[in-house]
Amino acid sequence: MEKHSHCCIICNEERSIGIAICNQFICDGCEQEMVKTDAQDERYPYYIKQLKRIWLKKNA
């Protein structure tokens, strides 16, 4: 079975395992990090900023 790689909207790396939201890809590693990141964590605003790109591309 052929695996296709996609560019993760969070880390901008090419990955083959992850999820698609509104035709935008989030790799498995970034998904796991976001799920366990507390809202008080310093990385949280970065994840929010990157996720906003999903809606911007959807409405473009």
PDB file of N, CA, C, O and CB in Angstrom:
ATOM      1  N   MET A   1       0.833  -1.181   0.000  1.00  0.00           N
ATOM      2  CA  MET A   1       0.000   0.000   0.000  1.00  0.00           C
ATOM      3  C   MET A   1       0.878   1.245   0.000  1.00  0.00           C
ATOM      4  O   MET A   1       1.814   1.341   0.794  1.00  0.00           O
ATOM      5  CB  MET A   1      -0.948  -0.002   1.209  1.00  0.00           C
ATOM      6  N   GLU A   2       0.593   2.178  -0.865  1.00  0.00           N
ATOM      7  CA  GLU A   2       1.383   3.389  -1.009  1.00  0.00           C
ATOM      8  C   GLU A   2       0.945   4.434   0.011  1.00  0.00           C
ATOM      9  O   GLU A   2      -0.246   4.709   0.160  1.00  0.00           O
ATOM     10  CB  GLU A   2       1.262   3.945  -2.432  1.00  0.00           C
ATOM     11  N   LYS A   3       1.923   5.016   0.713  1.00  0.00           N
ATOM     12  CA  LYS A   3       1.632   6.081   1.668  1.00  0.00           C
ATOM     13  C   LYS A   3       1.923   7.425   1.007  1.00  0.00           C
ATOM     14  O   LYS A   3       2.953   7.602   0.356  1.00  0.00           O
ATOM     15  CB  LYS A   3       2.466   5.908   2.976  1.00  0.00           C
ATOM     16  N   HIS A   4       1.012   8.354   1.185  1.00  0.00           N
ATOM     17  CA  HIS A   4       1.202   9.697   0.655  1.00  0.00           C
ATOM     18  C   HIS A   4       1.617  10.621   1.792  1.00  0.00           C
ATOM     19  O   HIS A   4       1.095  10.518   2.902  1.00  0.00           O
ATOM     20  CB  HIS A   4      -0.090  10.215  -0.040  1.00  0.00           C
ATOM     21  N   SER A   5       2.537  11.506   1.521  1.00  0.00           N
ATOM     22  CA  SER A   5       2.922  12.460   2.551  1.00  0.00           C
ATOM     23  C   SER A   5       2.195  13.778   2.300  1.00  0.00           C
ATOM     24  O   SER A   5       1.888  14.145   1.165  1.00  0.00           O
ATOM     25  CB  SER A   5       4.464  12.669   2.571  1.00  0.00           C
ATOM     26  N   HIS A   6       1.938  14.459   3.381  1.00  0.00           N
ATOM     27  CA  HIS A   6       1.254  15.742   3.347  1.00  0.00           C
ATOM     28  C   HIS A   6       2.038  16.714   4.212  1.00  0.00           C
ATOM     29  O   HIS A   6       2.751  16.305   5.129  1.00  0.00           O
ATOM     30  CB  HIS A   6      -0.224  15.616   3.833  1.00  0.00           C
ATOM     31  N   CYS A   7       1.906  17.989   3.923  1.00  0.00           N
ATOM     32  CA  CYS A   7       2.575  19.005   4.720  1.00  0.00           C
ATOM     33  C   CYS A   7       1.681  19.369   5.901  1.00  0.00           C
ATOM     34  O   CYS A   7       0.543  19.801   5.719  1.00  0.00           O
ATOM     35  CB  CYS A   7       2.908  20.261   3.862  1.00  0.00           C
ATOM     36  N   CYS A   8       2.202  19.193   7.107  1.00  0.00           N
ATOM     37  CA  CYS A   8       1.461  19.507   8.332  1.00  0.00           C
ATOM     38  C   CYS A   8       1.300  21.018   8.463  1.00  0.00           C
ATOM     39  O   CYS A   8       2.266  21.766   8.310  1.00  0.00           O
ATOM     40  CB  CYS A   8       2.183  18.926   9.580  1.00  0.00           C
ATOM     41  N   ILE A   9       0.086  21.458   8.743  1.00  0.00           N
ATOM     42  CA  ILE A   9      -0.188  22.888   8.880  1.00  0.00           C
ATOM     43  C   ILE A   9       0.402  23.457  10.174  1.00  0.00           C
ATOM     44  O   ILE A   9       0.517  24.675  10.311  1.00  0.00           O
ATOM     45  CB  ILE A   9      -1.695  23.139   8.840  1.00  0.00           C
ATOM     46  N   ILE A  10       0.774  22.603  11.112  1.00  0.00           N
ATOM     47  CA  ILE A  10       1.349  23.057  12.375  1.00  0.00           C
ATOM     48  C   ILE A  10       2.869  23.156  12.291  1.00  0.00           C
ATOM     49  O   ILE A  10       3.435  24.217  12.556  1.00  0.00           O
ATOM     50  CB  ILE A  10       0.949  22.114  13.506  1.00  0.00           C
ATOM     51  N   CYS A  11       3.539  22.057  11.925  1.00  0.00           N
ATOM     52  CA  CYS A  11       5.007  22.031  11.923  1.00  0.00           C
ATOM     53  C   CYS A  11       5.630  22.235  10.540  1.00  0.00           C
ATOM     54  O   CYS A  11       6.847  22.380  10.425  1.00  0.00           O
ATOM     55  CB  CYS A  11       5.484  20.723  12.486  1.00  0.00           C
ATOM     56  N   ASN A  12       4.813  22.246   9.502  1.00  0.00           N
ATOM     57  CA  ASN A  12       5.270  22.424   8.115  1.00  0.00           C
ATOM     58  C   ASN A  12       6.217  21.321   7.638  1.00  0.00           C
ATOM     59  O   ASN A  12       7.010  21.537   6.722  1.00  0.00           O
ATOM     60  CB  ASN A  12       5.960  23.759   7.977  1.00  0.00           C
ATOM     61  N   GLU A  13       6.135  20.144   8.255  1.00  0.00           N
ATOM     62  CA  GLU A  13       6.939  18.992   7.849  1.00  0.00           C
ATOM     63  C   GLU A  13       6.088  18.048   7.008  1.00  0.00           C
ATOM     64  O   GLU A  13       4.871  17.984   7.177  1.00  0.00           O
ATOM     65  CB  GLU A  13       7.515  18.253   9.087  1.00  0.00           C
ATOM     66  N   GLU A  14       6.727  17.323   6.112  1.00  0.00           N
ATOM     67  CA  GLU A  14       6.042  16.304   5.320  1.00  0.00           C
ATOM     68  C   GLU A  14       5.883  15.040   6.160  1.00  0.00           C
ATOM     69  O   GLU A  14       6.870  14.475   6.631  1.00  0.00           O
ATOM     70  CB  GLU A  14       6.820  16.000   4.007  1.00  0.00           C
ATOM     71  N   ARG A  15       4.648  14.601   6.346  1.00  0.00           N
ATOM     72  CA  ARG A  15       4.338  13.413   7.143  1.00  0.00           C
ATOM     73  C   ARG A  15       3.289  12.591   6.419  1.00  0.00           C
ATOM     74  O   ARG A  15       2.576  13.094   5.552  1.00  0.00           O
ATOM     75  CB  ARG A  15       3.844  13.801   8.565  1.00  0.00           C
ATOM     76  N   SER A  16       3.204  11.322   6.783  1.00  0.00           N
ATOM     77  CA  SER A  16       2.221  10.453   6.133  1.00  0.00           C
ATOM     78  C   SER A  16       1.085  10.038   7.060  1.00  0.00           C
ATOM     79  O   SER A  16       0.049   9.567   6.589  1.00  0.00           O
ATOM     80  CB  SER A  16       2.903   9.222   5.598  1.00  0.00           C
ATOM     81  N   ILE A  17       1.261  10.205   8.379  1.00  0.00           N
ATOM     82  CA  ILE A  17       0.223   9.809   9.327  1.00  0.00           C
ATOM     83  C   ILE A  17      -0.299  11.044  10.047  1.00  0.00           C
ATOM     84  O   ILE A  17       0.471  11.834  10.593  1.00  0.00           O
ATOM     85  CB  ILE A  17       0.765   8.770  10.344  1.00  0.00           C
ATOM     86  N   GLY A  18      -1.620  11.198  10.040  1.00  0.00           N
ATOM     87  CA  GLY A  18      -2.227  12.329  10.712  1.00  0.00           C
ATOM     88  C   GLY A  18      -3.697  12.432  10.386  1.00  0.00           C
ATOM     89  O   GLY A  18      -4.312  11.466   9.935  1.00  0.00           O
ATOM     90  N   ILE A  19      -4.265  13.611  10.616  1.00  0.00           N
ATOM     91  CA  ILE A  19      -5.680  13.844  10.364  1.00  0.00           C
ATOM     92  C   ILE A  19      -5.857  15.011   9.399  1.00  0.00           C
ATOM     93  O   ILE A  19      -4.979  15.862   9.261  1.00  0.00           O
ATOM     94  CB  ILE A  19      -6.428  14.115  11.679  1.00  0.00           C
ATOM     95  N   ALA A  20      -7.005  15.032   8.738  1.00  0.00           N
ATOM     96  CA  ALA A  20      -7.341  16.137   7.831  1.00  0.00           C
ATOM     97  C   ALA A  20      -8.551  16.870   8.396  1.00  0.00           C
ATOM     98  O   ALA A  20      -9.550  16.254   8.769  1.00  0.00           O
ATOM     99  CB  ALA A  20      -7.630  15.618   6.375  1.00  0.00           C
ATOM    100  N   ILE A  21      -8.447  18.184   8.451  1.00  0.00           N
ATOM    101  CA  ILE A  21      -9.550  19.042   8.887  1.00  0.00           C
ATOM    102  C   ILE A  21      -9.731  20.099   7.808  1.00  0.00           C
ATOM    103  O   ILE A  21      -8.823  20.884   7.534  1.00  0.00           O
ATOM    104  CB  ILE A  21      -9.270  19.698  10.306  1.00  0.00           C
ATOM    105  N   CYS A  22     -10.900  20.113   7.205  1.00  0.00           N
ATOM    106  CA  CYS A  22     -11.192  21.064   6.124  1.00  0.00           C
ATOM    107  C   CYS A  22     -10.100  21.034   5.057  1.00  0.00           C
ATOM    108  O   CYS A  22      -9.638  22.079   4.600  1.00  0.00           O
ATOM    109  CB  CYS A  22     -11.338  22.489   6.686  1.00  0.00           C
ATOM    110  N   ASN A  23      -9.699  19.842   4.670  1.00  0.00           N
ATOM    111  CA  ASN A  23      -8.672  19.616   3.654  1.00  0.00           C
ATOM    112  C   ASN A  23      -7.285  20.113   4.057  1.00  0.00           C
ATOM    113  O   ASN A  23      -6.419  20.277   3.197  1.00  0.00           O
ATOM    114  CB  ASN A  23      -9.081  20.281   2.378  1.00  0.00           C
ATOM    115  N   GLN A  24      -7.062  20.354   5.343  1.00  0.00           N
ATOM    116  CA  GLN A  24      -5.743  20.726   5.846  1.00  0.00           C
ATOM    117  C   GLN A  24      -5.256  19.594   6.739  1.00  0.00           C
ATOM    118  O   GLN A  24      -6.039  19.008   7.488  1.00  0.00           O
ATOM    119  CB  GLN A  24      -5.784  22.093   6.626  1.00  0.00           C
ATOM    120  N   PHE A  25      -3.970  19.286   6.663  1.00  0.00           N
ATOM    121  CA  PHE A  25      -3.388  18.124   7.337  1.00  0.00           C
ATOM    122  C   PHE A  25      -2.684  18.516   8.628  1.00  0.00           C
ATOM    123  O   PHE A  25      -1.956  19.507   8.669  1.00  0.00           O
ATOM    124  CB  PHE A  25      -2.410  17.413   6.412  1.00  0.00           C
ATOM    125  N   ILE A  26      -2.904  17.732   9.685  1.00  0.00           N
ATOM    126  CA  ILE A  26      -2.174  17.861  10.948  1.00  0.00           C
ATOM    127  C   ILE A  26      -1.551  16.503  11.232  1.00  0.00           C
ATOM    128  O   ILE A  26      -2.255  15.498  11.335  1.00  0.00           O
ATOM    129  CB  ILE A  26      -3.117  18.331  12.136  1.00  0.00           C
ATOM    130  N   CYS A  27      -0.226  16.477  11.357  1.00  0.00           N
ATOM    131  CA  CYS A  27       0.450  15.197  11.578  1.00  0.00           C
ATOM    132  C   CYS A  27       0.119  14.645  12.961  1.00  0.00           C
ATOM    133  O   CYS A  27      -0.305  15.374  13.858  1.00  0.00           O
ATOM    134  CB  CYS A  27       1.974  15.356  11.420  1.00  0.00           C
ATOM    135  N   ASP A  28       0.322  13.354  13.105  1.00  0.00           N
ATOM    136  CA  ASP A  28       0.018  12.653  14.344  1.00  0.00           C
ATOM    137  C   ASP A  28       0.785  13.243  15.529  1.00  0.00           C
ATOM    138  O   ASP A  28       0.226  13.385  16.617  1.00  0.00           O
ATOM    139  CB  ASP A  28       0.341  11.173  14.198  1.00  0.00           C
ATOM    140  N   GLY A  29       2.035  13.582  15.332  1.00  0.00           N
ATOM    141  CA  GLY A  29       2.851  14.146  16.414  1.00  0.00           C
ATOM    142  C   GLY A  29       2.325  15.475  16.901  1.00  0.00           C
ATOM    143  O   GLY A  29       2.244  15.708  18.107  1.00  0.00           O
ATOM    144  N   CYS A  30       1.965  16.354  15.974  1.00  0.00           N
ATOM    145  CA  CYS A  30       1.427  17.665  16.363  1.00  0.00           C
ATOM    146  C   CYS A  30       0.060  17.518  17.022  1.00  0.00           C
ATOM    147  O   CYS A  30      -0.247  18.221  17.984  1.00  0.00           O
ATOM    148  CB  CYS A  30       1.324  18.594  15.137  1.00  0.00           C
ATOM    149  N   GLU A  31      -0.750  16.617  16.511  1.00  0.00           N
ATOM    150  CA  GLU A  31      -2.060  16.383  17.117  1.00  0.00           C
ATOM    151  C   GLU A  31      -1.896  15.953  18.573  1.00  0.00           C
ATOM    152  O   GLU A  31      -2.584  16.468  19.455  1.00  0.00           O
ATOM    153  CB  GLU A  31      -2.846  15.314  16.324  1.00  0.00           C
ATOM    154  N   GLN A  32      -0.996  15.021  18.825  1.00  0.00           N
ATOM    155  CA  GLN A  32      -0.770  14.536  20.188  1.00  0.00           C
ATOM    156  C   GLN A  32      -0.255  15.649  21.100  1.00  0.00           C
ATOM    157  O   GLN A  32      -0.685  15.761  22.248  1.00  0.00           O
ATOM    158  CB  GLN A  32       0.223  13.370  20.176  1.00  0.00           C
ATOM    159  N   GLU A  33       0.661  16.469  20.592  1.00  0.00           N
ATOM    160  CA  GLU A  33       1.185  17.581  21.387  1.00  0.00           C
ATOM    161  C   GLU A  33       0.098  18.600  21.713  1.00  0.00           C
ATOM    162  O   GLU A  33       0.023  19.092  22.839  1.00  0.00           O
ATOM    163  CB  GLU A  33       2.331  18.265  20.646  1.00  0.00           C
ATOM    164  N   MET A  34      -0.742  18.914  20.736  1.00  0.00           N
ATOM    165  CA  MET A  34      -1.804  19.894  20.972  1.00  0.00           C
ATOM    166  C   MET A  34      -2.808  19.382  21.995  1.00  0.00           C
ATOM    167  O   MET A  34      -3.262  20.143  22.850  1.00  0.00           O
ATOM    168  CB  MET A  34      -2.520  20.234  19.663  1.00  0.00           C
ATOM    169  N   VAL A  35      -3.155  18.113  21.919  1.00  0.00           N
ATOM    170  CA  VAL A  35      -4.145  17.541  22.830  1.00  0.00           C
ATOM    171  C   VAL A  35      -3.667  17.599  24.278  1.00  0.00           C
ATOM    172  O   VAL A  35      -4.463  17.835  25.187  1.00  0.00           O
ATOM    173  CB  VAL A  35      -4.453  16.094  22.439  1.00  0.00           C
ATOM    174  N   LYS A  36      -2.373  17.385  24.495  1.00  0.00           N
ATOM    175  CA  LYS A  36      -1.879  17.374  25.872  1.00  0.00           C
ATOM    176  C   LYS A  36      -1.338  18.724  26.354  1.00  0.00           C
ATOM    177  O   LYS A  36      -0.893  18.833  27.497  1.00  0.00           O
ATOM    178  CB  LYS A  36      -0.805  16.343  26.000  1.00  0.00           C
ATOM    179  N   THR A  37      -1.370  19.744  25.506  1.00  0.00           N
ATOM    180  CA  THR A  37      -0.876  21.060  25.889  1.00  0.00           C
ATOM    181  C   THR A  37      -1.935  21.825  26.667  1.00  0.00           C
ATOM    182  O   THR A  37      -3.066  21.982  26.207  1.00  0.00           O
ATOM    183  CB  THR A  37      -0.449  21.854  24.653  1.00  0.00           C
ATOM    184  N   ASP A  38      -1.565  22.292  27.835  1.00  0.00           N
ATOM    185  CA  ASP A  38      -2.449  23.079  28.684  1.00  0.00           C
ATOM    186  C   ASP A  38      -2.575  24.499  28.118  1.00  0.00           C
ATOM    187  O   ASP A  38      -1.651  25.007  27.483  1.00  0.00           O
ATOM    188  CB  ASP A  38      -1.920  23.113  30.146  1.00  0.00           C
ATOM    189  N   ALA A  39      -3.713  25.122  28.354  1.00  0.00           N
ATOM    190  CA  ALA A  39      -3.951  26.484  27.847  1.00  0.00           C
ATOM    191  C   ALA A  39      -2.982  27.499  28.442  1.00  0.00           C
ATOM    192  O   ALA A  39      -2.795  28.575  27.873  1.00  0.00           O
ATOM    193  CB  ALA A  39      -5.382  26.912  28.149  1.00  0.00           C
ATOM    194  N   GLN A  40      -2.370  27.181  29.560  1.00  0.00           N
ATOM    195  CA  GLN A  40      -1.392  28.079  30.193  1.00  0.00           C
ATOM    196  C   GLN A  40       0.028  27.865  29.671  1.00  0.00           C
ATOM    197  O   GLN A  40       0.930  28.634  30.002  1.00  0.00           O
ATOM    198  CB  GLN A  40      -1.411  27.883  31.698  1.00  0.00           C
ATOM    199  N   ASP A  41       0.230  26.834  28.865  1.00  0.00           N
ATOM    200  CA  ASP A  41       1.546  26.519  28.313  1.00  0.00           C
ATOM    201  C   ASP A  41       1.955  27.592  27.311  1.00  0.00           C
ATOM    202  O   ASP A  41       1.108  28.151  26.613  1.00  0.00           O
ATOM    203  CB  ASP A  41       1.543  25.123  27.645  1.00  0.00           C
ATOM    204  N   GLU A  42       3.238  27.877  27.239  1.00  0.00           N
ATOM    205  CA  GLU A  42       3.722  28.916  26.315  1.00  0.00           C
ATOM    206  C   GLU A  42       3.554  28.532  24.850  1.00  0.00           C
ATOM    207  O   GLU A  42       3.561  29.413  23.990  1.00  0.00           O
ATOM    208  CB  GLU A  42       5.183  29.209  26.590  1.00  0.00           C
ATOM    209  N   ARG A  43       3.404  27.245  24.536  1.00  0.00           N
ATOM    210  CA  ARG A  43       3.206  26.794  23.146  1.00  0.00           C
ATOM    211  C   ARG A  43       1.765  26.963  22.671  1.00  0.00           C
ATOM    212  O   ARG A  43       1.504  26.965  21.468  1.00  0.00           O
ATOM    213  CB  ARG A  43       3.611  25.334  23.012  1.00  0.00           C
ATOM    214  N   TYR A  44       0.834  27.105  23.607  1.00  0.00           N
ATOM    215  CA  TYR A  44      -0.590  27.160  23.278  1.00  0.00           C
ATOM    216  C   TYR A  44      -0.921  28.256  22.249  1.00  0.00           C
ATOM    217  O   TYR A  44      -1.617  27.962  21.278  1.00  0.00           O
ATOM    218  CB  TYR A  44      -1.397  27.388  24.547  1.00  0.00           C
ATOM    219  N   PRO A  45      -0.460  29.498  22.416  1.00  0.00           N
ATOM    220  CA  PRO A  45      -0.762  30.535  21.413  1.00  0.00           C
ATOM    221  C   PRO A  45      -0.237  30.186  20.015  1.00  0.00           C
ATOM    222  O   PRO A  45      -0.861  30.538  19.014  1.00  0.00           O
ATOM    223  CB  PRO A  45      -0.168  31.866  21.854  1.00  0.00           C
ATOM    224  N   TYR A  46       0.899  29.500  19.945  1.00  0.00           N
ATOM    225  CA  TYR A  46       1.445  29.082  18.650  1.00  0.00           C
ATOM    226  C   TYR A  46       0.489  28.110  17.959  1.00  0.00           C
ATOM    227  O   TYR A  46       0.224  28.242  16.764  1.00  0.00           O
ATOM    228  CB  TYR A  46       2.837  28.430  18.830  1.00  0.00           C
ATOM    229  N   TYR A  47      -0.029  27.135  18.708  1.00  0.00           N
ATOM    230  CA  TYR A  47      -0.956  26.172  18.126  1.00  0.00           C
ATOM    231  C   TYR A  47      -2.232  26.865  17.650  1.00  0.00           C
ATOM    232  O   TYR A  47      -2.752  26.538  16.584  1.00  0.00           O
ATOM    233  CB  TYR A  47      -1.295  25.074  19.142  1.00  0.00           C
ATOM    234  N   ILE A  48      -2.732  27.806  18.422  1.00  0.00           N
ATOM    235  CA  ILE A  48      -3.929  28.556  18.020  1.00  0.00           C
ATOM    236  C   ILE A  48      -3.662  29.323  16.725  1.00  0.00           C
ATOM    237  O   ILE A  48      -4.485  29.311  15.809  1.00  0.00           O
ATOM    238  CB  ILE A  48      -4.367  29.534  19.145  1.00  0.00           C
ATOM    239  N   LYS A  49      -2.514  29.986  16.653  1.00  0.00           N
ATOM    240  CA  LYS A  49      -2.145  30.745  15.445  1.00  0.00           C
ATOM    241  C   LYS A  49      -2.086  29.827  14.224  1.00  0.00           C
ATOM    242  O   LYS A  49      -2.596  30.171  13.158  1.00  0.00           O
ATOM    243  CB  LYS A  49      -0.781  31.450  15.643  1.00  0.00           C
ATOM    244  N   GLN A  50      -1.466  28.670  14.382  1.00  0.00           N
ATOM    245  CA  GLN A  50      -1.353  27.743  13.260  1.00  0.00           C
ATOM    246  C   GLN A  50      -2.718  27.183  12.862  1.00  0.00           C
ATOM    247  O   GLN A  50      -2.993  27.026  11.672  1.00  0.00           O
ATOM    248  CB  GLN A  50      -0.401  26.602  13.612  1.00  0.00           C
ATOM    249  N   LEU A  51      -3.571  26.880  13.833  1.00  0.00           N
ATOM    250  CA  LEU A  51      -4.898  26.354  13.529  1.00  0.00           C
ATOM    251  C   LEU A  51      -5.763  27.380  12.804  1.00  0.00           C
ATOM    252  O   LEU A  51      -6.615  27.007  11.998  1.00  0.00           O
ATOM    253  CB  LEU A  51      -5.589  25.907  14.807  1.00  0.00           C
ATOM    254  N   LYS A  52      -5.560  28.648  13.074  1.00  0.00           N
ATOM    255  CA  LYS A  52      -6.318  29.697  12.377  1.00  0.00           C
ATOM    256  C   LYS A  52      -6.069  29.653  10.875  1.00  0.00           C
ATOM    257  O   LYS A  52      -6.907  30.093  10.089  1.00  0.00           O
ATOM    258  CB  LYS A  52      -5.947  31.081  12.926  1.00  0.00           C
ATOM    259  N   ARG A  53      -4.927  29.127  10.482  1.00  0.00           N
ATOM    260  CA  ARG A  53      -4.604  29.009   9.060  1.00  0.00           C
ATOM    261  C   ARG A  53      -5.588  28.095   8.339  1.00  0.00           C
ATOM    262  O   ARG A  53      -5.813  28.252   7.139  1.00  0.00           O
ATOM    263  CB  ARG A  53      -3.181  28.486   8.881  1.00  0.00           C
ATOM    264  N   ILE A  54      -6.178  27.138   9.060  1.00  0.00           N
ATOM    265  CA  ILE A  54      -7.174  26.251   8.451  1.00  0.00           C
ATOM    266  C   ILE A  54      -8.335  27.076   7.949  1.00  0.00           C
ATOM    267  O   ILE A  54      -8.776  26.906   6.812  1.00  0.00           O
ATOM    268  CB  ILE A  54      -7.664  25.182   9.456  1.00  0.00           C
ATOM    269  N   TRP A  55      -8.840  27.975   8.794  1.00  0.00           N
ATOM    270  CA  TRP A  55     -10.016  28.784   8.426  1.00  0.00           C
ATOM    271  C   TRP A  55      -9.645  29.808   7.357  1.00  0.00           C
ATOM    272  O   TRP A  55     -10.456  30.102   6.479  1.00  0.00           O
ATOM    273  CB  TRP A  55     -10.599  29.501   9.672  1.00  0.00           C
ATOM    274  N   LEU A  56      -8.434  30.352   7.419  1.00  0.00           N
ATOM    275  CA  LEU A  56      -8.023  31.327   6.420  1.00  0.00           C
ATOM    276  C   LEU A  56      -7.944  30.689   5.037  1.00  0.00           C
ATOM    277  O   LEU A  56      -8.387  31.284   4.054  1.00  0.00           O
ATOM    278  CB  LEU A  56      -6.676  31.941   6.798  1.00  0.00           C
ATOM    279  N   LYS A  57      -7.388  29.492   4.953  1.00  0.00           N
ATOM    280  CA  LYS A  57      -7.284  28.801   3.663  1.00  0.00           C
ATOM    281  C   LYS A  57      -8.641  28.351   3.175  1.00  0.00           C
ATOM    282  O   LYS A  57      -8.895  28.337   1.971  1.00  0.00           O
ATOM    283  CB  LYS A  57      -6.351  27.602   3.768  1.00  0.00           C
ATOM    284  N   LYS A  58      -9.518  27.981   4.095  1.00  0.00           N
ATOM    285  CA  LYS A  58     -10.856  27.537   3.730  1.00  0.00           C
ATOM    286  C   LYS A  58     -11.650  28.696   3.103  1.00  0.00           C
ATOM    287  O   LYS A  58     -12.393  28.488   2.144  1.00  0.00           O
ATOM    288  CB  LYS A  58     -11.597  26.980   4.971  1.00  0.00           C
ATOM    289  N   ASN A  59     -11.494  29.896   3.634  1.00  0.00           N
ATOM    290  CA  ASN A  59     -12.248  31.045   3.169  1.00  0.00           C
ATOM    291  C   ASN A  59     -11.569  31.828   2.060  1.00  0.00           C
ATOM    292  O   ASN A  59     -12.126  32.805   1.559  1.00  0.00           O
ATOM    293  CB  ASN A  59     -12.513  31.946   4.302  1.00  0.00           C
ATOM    294  N   ALA A  60     -10.371  31.409   1.671  1.00  0.00           N
ATOM    295  CA  ALA A  60      -9.624  32.134   0.631  1.00  0.00           C
ATOM    296  C   ALA A  60     -10.246  31.966  -0.738  1.00  0.00           C
ATOM    297  O   ALA A  60      -9.739  32.512  -1.718  1.00  0.00           O
ATOM    298  CB  ALA A  60      -8.184  31.663   0.591  1.00  0.00           C
TER     299      ALA A  60
END
